[in-house]
């Protein structure tokens, strides 16, 4: 029996996710297939599990080759996974407020067209360590509230498709942000909204602490594209 490899799993998981996102961007994968494979990447327990996700990719597009039994890749059976439909939150020319309280690893898809879409994750309770949110904004405003203390030691991947829209993201102070989003004729800004509020508390004596406590090890990866739109990240 082949022993499973876990060394280097986090880095290789990121490589597989990147390969999937590149393939999807280049229209090599259907959206459902893309989202299913992403979920499998999040749930993979070994390097061998990850390698099966890209089993039908050309060899030059596979970021690594894991050790396998002497079986043709085409005959390998993909690992079983829960075929969970994405949570789609859509509004057209209206205002919508949604509170996400549960997530088992499915993609949360937020679609805004000529309206305002407010999605809160503040009450989300989940055991998964990687969350995936896809935002499609067209001439609308999308607000994501990620201020959740339970996001400690979690990763949230935000895939952006923003055209002539505004996306506002509220995150806890201390969130580590990695921006891999391309911006064309638009703006990306980060602002510490909590700093002014916290200094006021210190001045009035409401708070007896000398500094805010940052959230521990919450990472936000922002990918995708913004064209003629704005993305604002507010730290609180």
C-alpha positions as a printed NumPy array, in Angstrom:
array([[  0.   ,   0.   ,   0.   ],
       [  1.377,   3.384,  -0.988],
       [  2.098,   5.627,   1.981],
       [  0.429,   9.019,   1.785],
       [  2.623,  12.141,   1.784],
       [  1.693,  15.211,   3.82 ],
       [  5.005,  17.091,   3.775],
       [  4.658,  20.236,   1.679],
       [  0.866,  19.867,   1.503],
       [ -0.036,  23.57 ,   2.139],
       [  2.292,  24.862,  -0.577],
       [  1.219,  22.212,  -3.083],
       [ -2.437,  22.929,  -2.29 ],
       [ -1.861,  26.554,  -3.289],
       [ -0.18 ,  25.402,  -6.51 ],
       [ -3.146,  23.2  ,  -7.42 ],
       [ -5.622,  25.998,  -6.668],
       [ -3.59 ,  28.334,  -8.876],
       [ -3.55 ,  25.777, -11.714],
       [ -7.337,  25.395, -11.446],
       [ -7.913,  29.138, -11.435],
       [ -5.651,  29.602, -14.472],
       [ -7.531,  26.873, -16.34 ],
       [-10.903,  28.395, -15.441],
       [ -9.788,  31.886, -16.482],
       [ -8.647,  30.499, -19.832],
       [-12.034,  28.744, -20.293],
       [-10.515,  25.273, -20.049],
       [-12.888,  24.226, -17.239],
       [-16.627,  24.57 , -16.824],
       [-17.698,  26.517, -13.733],
       [-19.241,  23.504, -11.967],
       [-16.161,  21.353, -12.626],
       [-13.919,  24.188, -11.449],
       [-15.822,  24.646,  -8.185],
       [-15.955,  20.89 ,  -7.514],
       [-12.216,  20.524,  -8.021],
       [-11.57 ,  23.515,  -5.788],
       [-13.546,  21.886,  -3.022],
       [-11.558,  18.69 ,  -3.49 ],
       [ -8.328,  20.715,  -3.208],
       [ -9.481,  22.243,   0.062],
       [-10.361,  18.82 ,   1.492],
       [ -7.266,  16.945,   0.255],
       [ -5.437,  15.161,   3.073],
       [ -2.273,  14.266,   1.154],
       [ -0.142,  15.249,  -1.83 ],
       [ -1.419,  12.16 ,  -3.634],
       [ -5.012,  13.39 ,  -3.217],
       [ -4.013,  16.725,  -4.744],
       [ -2.31 ,  15.111,  -7.732],
       [ -5.516,  13.248,  -8.664],
       [ -7.409,  16.535,  -8.951],
       [ -5.262,  17.478, -11.973],
       [ -5.034,  13.935, -13.361],
       [ -6.396,  14.968, -16.78 ],
       [ -4.367,  18.179, -17.099],
       [ -1.485,  18.243, -19.635],
       [  1.78 ,  17.381, -17.901],
       [  3.245,  20.855, -18.46 ],
       [  0.304,  22.379, -16.547],
       [  0.671,  20.106, -13.523],
       [  2.741,  21.893, -10.848],
       [  4.144,  18.639,  -9.444],
       [  4.029,  14.888,  -9.832],
       [  3.22 ,  12.783,  -6.78 ],
       [  4.297,   9.171,  -6.372],
       [  1.613,   6.834,  -7.632],
       [  1.146,   3.136,  -8.09 ],
       [  1.896,   1.942, -11.608],
       [ -1.546,   2.762, -12.937],
       [ -2.348,   4.995, -15.867],
       [ -3.564,   8.418, -14.781],
       [ -6.626,   8.081, -16.984],
       [ -7.743,   5.027, -15.006],
       [ -7.387,   6.648, -11.603],
       [-10.662,   7.287,  -9.867],
       [-11.121,  10.75 ,  -8.459],
       [-11.657,  10.826,  -4.685],
       [-15.249,  11.042,  -3.552],
       [-16.488,  14.414,  -2.356],
       [-19.714,  16.034,  -1.349],
       [-21.214,  17.59 ,  -4.465],
       [-22.413,  20.686,  -2.683],
       [-24.05 ,  23.381,  -4.802],
       [-22.661,  26.884,  -4.336],
       [-24.571,  29.27 ,  -2.094],
       [-25.692,  31.81 ,  -4.698],
       [-26.71 ,  35.199,  -3.368],
       [-27.961,  37.341,  -6.228],
       [-29.627,  40.725,  -6.517],
       [-30.631,  42.768,  -9.582],
       [-31.58 ,  46.436,  -9.19 ],
       [-32.369,  45.993,  -5.512],
       [-30.903,  45.805,  -2.021],
       [-30.252,  42.469,  -0.36 ],
       [-28.904,  41.586,   3.098],
       [-27.783,  38.033,   3.845],
       [-26.329,  36.475,   6.984],
       [-24.198,  33.369,   6.339],
       [-24.347,  31.198,   9.459],
       [-23.276,  27.791,   8.094],
       [-20.783,  26.545,   5.524],
       [-19.534,  22.992,   4.886],
       [-16.955,  23.963,   2.285],
       [-19.268,  24.986,  -0.551],
       [-18.558,  28.069,  -2.65 ],
       [-20.448,  31.214,  -1.666],
       [-21.258,  33.032,  -4.902],
       [-22.304,  36.682,  -4.599],
       [-23.767,  38.284,  -7.733],
       [-24.653,  41.987,  -7.825],
       [-26.153,  43.747, -10.851],
       [-27.229,  47.376, -10.582],
       [-27.993,  46.941,  -6.896],
       [-26.557,  46.55 ,  -3.42 ],
       [-25.615,  43.174,  -1.967],
       [-24.644,  42.964,   1.714],
       [-23.317,  39.594,   2.882],
       [-22.263,  39.062,   6.497],
       [-20.068,  36.208,   7.741],
       [-19.97 ,  37.512,  11.317],
       [-22.146,  34.696,  12.664],
       [-20.61 ,  31.934,  10.578],
       [-19.71 ,  28.822,  12.575],
       [-17.794,  26.22 ,  10.583],
       [-15.083,  23.632,  11.08 ],
       [-13.603,  24.006,   7.598],
       [-10.286,  25.832,   7.499],
       [-10.531,  27.119,   3.923],
       [-13.458,  29.17 ,   2.65 ],
       [-14.137,  30.231,  -0.906],
       [-16.165,  33.256,  -2.012],
       [-16.758,  34.295,  -5.616],
       [-17.954,  37.844,  -6.296],
       [-19.452,  38.993,  -9.594],
       [-20.313,  42.686,  -9.582],
       [-21.75 ,  44.698, -12.481],
       [-22.543,  48.353, -11.83 ],
       [-23.419,  47.498,  -8.244],
       [-22.096,  47.611,  -4.706],
       [-21.087,  44.447,  -2.883],
       [-20.243,  44.505,   0.809],
       [-18.652,  41.54 ,   2.569],
       [-18.38 ,  41.574,   6.362],
       [-15.68 ,  39.134,   7.476],
       [-15.365,  40.386,  11.065],
       [-15.545,  37.013,  12.755],
       [-13.279,  36.004,  15.643],
       [-13.742,  32.353,  14.659],
       [-11.782,  33.023,  11.462],
       [ -8.608,  32.525,  13.485],
       [ -6.354,  29.992,  11.697],
       [ -8.534,  30.057,   8.57 ],
       [ -7.964,  31.003,   4.946],
       [-10.565,  32.751,   2.8  ],
       [-10.03 ,  32.857,  -0.956],
       [-11.941,  35.672,  -2.651],
       [-12.242,  35.383,  -6.43 ],
       [-13.255,  38.726,  -7.896],
       [-14.964,  39.547, -11.209],
       [-15.751,  43.223, -10.805],
       [-16.757,  45.422, -13.741],
       [-17.856,  49.003, -13.074],
       [-18.747,  48.009,  -9.53 ],
       [-17.648,  48.654,  -5.984],
       [-16.63 ,  45.927,  -3.56 ],
       [-16.167,  46.793,   0.111],
       [-14.61 ,  44.194,   2.413],
       [-14.643,  44.561,   6.207],
       [-11.975,  42.455,   7.941],
       [-10.686,  42.095,  11.506],
       [ -7.61 ,  44.036,  12.505],
       [ -4.541,  41.895,  11.921],
       [ -5.874,  40.069,   8.852],
       [ -3.025,  39.062,   6.524],
       [ -3.99 ,  40.038,   2.981],
       [ -2.361,  38.683,  -0.156],
       [ -3.47 ,  40.512,  -3.286],
       [ -3.194,  38.662,  -6.583],
       [ -5.972,  40.607,  -8.287],
       [ -5.357,  42.5  , -11.515],
       [ -6.812,  46.016, -11.634],
       [ -7.457,  47.91 , -14.877],
       [ -8.614,  51.538, -14.726],
       [ -9.806,  51.007, -11.172],
       [ -8.58 ,  51.316,  -7.598],
       [ -7.642,  49.03 ,  -4.737],
       [ -7.384,  50.621,  -1.29 ],
       [ -6.836,  49.51 ,   2.288],
       [ -7.942,  51.609,   5.259],
       [ -7.675,  51.187,   9.031],
       [-11.165,  52.222,  10.088],
       [-10.735,  50.989,  13.635],
       [ -7.721,  53.15 ,  14.423],
       [ -9.66 ,  56.409,  14.839],
       [-12.405,  54.671,  16.81 ],
       [ -9.896,  52.97 ,  19.104],
       [ -7.962,  56.166,  19.806],
       [-11.248,  57.806,  20.795],
       [-11.933,  55.025,  23.295],
       [ -8.479,  55.483,  24.813],
       [ -8.979,  59.23 ,  25.059],
       [-12.337,  58.904,  26.803],
       [-11.056,  56.176,  29.118],
       [-13.522,  53.597,  27.819],
       [-10.69 ,  51.162,  27.054],
       [ -7.849,  50.413,  29.481],
       [ -5.724,  48.544,  26.927],
       [ -2.779,  50.185,  25.176],
       [ -3.332,  48.426,  21.859],
       [ -5.869,  46.513,  19.856],
       [ -5.566,  42.77 ,  19.772],
       [ -5.201,  41.5  ,  16.206],
       [ -6.865,  38.341,  15.001],
       [ -4.421,  35.438,  14.857],
       [ -3.512,  33.82 ,  11.556],
       [ -6.502,  34.801,   9.431],
       [ -5.427,  35.021,   5.802],
       [ -7.403,  36.613,   2.975],
       [ -6.312,  35.899,  -0.605],
       [ -7.858,  38.259,  -3.161],
       [ -7.71 ,  37.049,  -6.756],
       [ -9.448,  37.768, -10.041],
       [ -9.934,  41.031, -11.913],
       [-11.375,  44.508, -11.442],
       [-12.118,  46.643, -14.488],
       [-13.255,  50.244, -14.071],
       [-14.244,  49.414, -10.522],
       [-13.106,  49.905,  -6.948],
       [-12.144,  47.513,  -4.17 ],
       [-11.924,  48.823,  -0.616],
       [-10.622,  46.768,   2.324],
       [-11.425,  48.194,   5.77 ],
       [ -9.62 ,  46.945,   8.878],
       [-11.611,  47.178,  12.121]])
